[in-house]
């Protein structure tokens, strides 16, 4: 996907936490200004250690908290599968995914809106065909 993608994908916990933070920033980024996205951009510059990724996620969560928002990264969630919102029992053929294959963010395309934005890679989420 991205030519500057890190050499490795994050572990399941960090990938899930990053997906939640990225989705939160996509929804409320206009309220926060550029600082959270600039902080997340450090994840695309080079592969970071697990501690480096944790530090970036903590910094973004703190920026959101100081702005009066509670990010998805502040509450630990269990590792269980949940249905994607909006599919109601049908399997989508196309979903939108992380452009750098760094996290496990998946969104359903909405016909009335453009693709969601990735806060790390600073671009729209690309499509992924699930029927292949």
C-alpha positions as CSV (number, residue, x, y, z in Angstrom):
1,X,0.0,0.0,0.0
2,X,2.2,2.9,1.2
3,X,5.8,2.8,0.1
4,X,6.9,4.2,3.4
5,X,5.0,1.5,5.4
6,X,6.8,0.2,8.5
7,X,8.7,-3.0,8.2
8,X,6.3,-4.8,10.6
9,X,2.7,-4.7,11.5
10,X,1.8,-3.8,15.1
11,X,0.8,-6.6,17.5
12,X,-2.9,-7.1,18.0
13,X,-3.3,-4.9,21.0
14,X,-1.4,-2.0,19.6
15,X,-3.1,-2.3,16.2
16,X,-6.5,-2.3,17.9
17,X,-5.6,0.8,20.0
18,X,-4.2,2.6,17.0
19,X,-7.3,1.8,15.0
20,X,-9.5,3.3,17.7
21,X,-7.4,6.5,18.1
22,X,-7.2,6.9,14.3
23,X,-11.0,6.6,14.0
24,X,-11.4,9.1,16.9
25,X,-9.1,11.6,15.2
26,X,-10.9,11.2,11.9
27,X,-14.2,12.1,13.7
28,X,-13.0,15.0,15.9
29,X,-9.7,16.1,14.3
30,X,-11.2,19.5,13.3
31,X,-11.8,20.2,17.0
32,X,-8.2,19.3,18.0
33,X,-6.1,21.1,15.4
34,X,-3.1,19.5,13.7
35,X,-1.1,18.3,16.8
36,X,-2.6,14.8,17.1
37,X,-2.2,14.0,13.4
38,X,1.4,15.4,13.5
39,X,2.1,13.1,16.5
40,X,0.6,10.1,14.8
41,X,2.7,10.8,11.7
42,X,5.7,9.7,13.7
43,X,4.4,6.2,13.2
44,X,4.9,6.4,9.4
45,X,8.4,7.9,9.6
46,X,10.2,4.8,10.7
47,X,9.4,1.5,12.5
48,X,9.1,2.3,16.2
49,X,9.7,0.0,19.1
50,X,6.6,-1.2,21.0
51,X,7.5,1.4,23.7
52,X,7.7,4.1,21.0
53,X,4.2,3.2,19.7
54,X,2.8,3.2,23.2
55,X,4.3,6.7,23.8
56,X,2.8,8.0,20.6
57,X,-0.7,6.6,21.5
58,X,-0.4,8.0,25.0
59,X,0.6,11.4,23.8
60,X,-2.4,11.6,21.4
61,X,-4.7,10.3,24.1
62,X,-3.5,13.0,26.4
63,X,-3.9,15.7,23.7
64,X,-7.5,14.5,23.3
65,X,-8.1,14.5,27.0
66,X,-6.8,18.0,27.4
67,X,-9.3,19.1,24.8
68,X,-12.1,17.6,26.8
69,X,-12.4,14.4,24.7
70,X,-12.1,10.8,25.9
71,X,-10.3,8.7,23.3
72,X,-11.0,5.1,22.6
73,X,-7.5,4.3,23.8
74,X,-8.3,5.2,27.4
75,X,-10.4,2.1,28.1
76,X,-9.0,-1.4,27.7
77,X,-11.3,-3.5,25.6
78,X,-11.3,-7.3,25.4
79,X,-10.2,-9.2,22.4
80,X,-13.5,-10.4,21.0
81,X,-15.0,-9.9,17.6
82,X,-17.8,-7.4,17.0
83,X,-19.9,-7.0,13.9
84,X,-19.0,-4.1,11.7
85,X,-21.6,-1.3,12.1
86,X,-24.0,-1.0,9.3
87,X,-23.8,-4.5,7.7
88,X,-26.8,-6.1,9.5
89,X,-26.1,-9.7,8.7
90,X,-24.6,-9.3,5.3
91,X,-21.0,-9.7,4.4
92,X,-19.6,-6.6,2.6
93,X,-17.5,-7.2,-0.5
94,X,-15.5,-4.1,-0.1
95,X,-14.2,-2.4,3.1
96,X,-11.8,0.4,3.8
97,X,-8.6,-0.4,5.6
98,X,-5.4,1.1,7.0
99,X,-3.3,2.4,4.0
100,X,-0.1,1.3,5.7
101,X,-1.3,-2.1,7.0
102,X,-0.2,-0.8,10.4
103,X,-3.4,-1.3,12.4
104,X,-6.7,-3.2,12.1
105,X,-9.0,-0.3,11.4
106,X,-11.8,-1.4,9.0
107,X,-14.7,0.8,7.9
108,X,-17.7,0.2,5.7
109,X,-17.9,2.5,2.7
110,X,-20.8,4.9,3.0
111,X,-22.4,6.0,-0.3
112,X,-23.3,9.4,1.1
113,X,-19.8,10.3,2.3
114,X,-16.2,10.1,1.1
115,X,-13.8,7.5,2.6
116,X,-12.7,8.1,6.2
117,X,-9.4,9.6,6.7
118,X,-6.3,7.9,8.2
119,X,-4.6,10.1,10.8
120,X,-1.3,8.3,10.6
121,X,-0.8,8.2,6.8
122,X,-2.8,11.5,6.2
123,X,-4.9,10.0,3.4
124,X,-8.2,8.4,2.8
125,X,-8.6,4.7,3.7
126,X,-8.2,2.6,0.6
127,X,-10.6,-0.2,-0.4
128,X,-10.0,-3.8,0.2
129,X,-12.0,-6.5,-1.6
130,X,-13.0,-9.3,0.7
131,X,-14.3,-11.6,-2.0
132,X,-10.8,-12.5,-3.3
